[in-house]
């Protein structure tokens, strides 16, 4: 499934194996750095060729997920950016704003680099399964894709 390849790539960045029972908070924060708007746009484009009848339902599911998670993703991304900046300043106190910005951009590139190629590389059958409800179901039922829940876990320290 596209989701499996996508999460495999995302979780590889965080040194976790795909298929783990539950990701930890740090990994969830890193997962939140992925540009889901871009990924979802690429997925919808792929679905237009693999399963055109599924595009409207998938687009609706993606819009619903985005509406439910957008605010939490903004907060998680801001927190992560602050952490990156603090770490850079601790390692290199004389770093310029341009150097810090370049460092943050490079880290974000790790999470979002090559999304188009990764989506394109998914076999047609797996892509079709994702388009026809597999990915939408994962968005709805996988607690790791509920970024509001991740913020709550952070607040409660679980």
Secondary structure by P-SEA (a helix, b strand, c coil): caaaaaaaaaaaaaccccccccccaaaaaaaaccaaaaaaaaaaaaaacccccaaaaaaaaaaaaaaacaaaaaaaaaaaaaaaaaaaaaacccccaaaaaaaaaaaaaaaccaaaaaaaaccaaaaaaaaacaaaaaaaccccccaaaaaaaaaacc
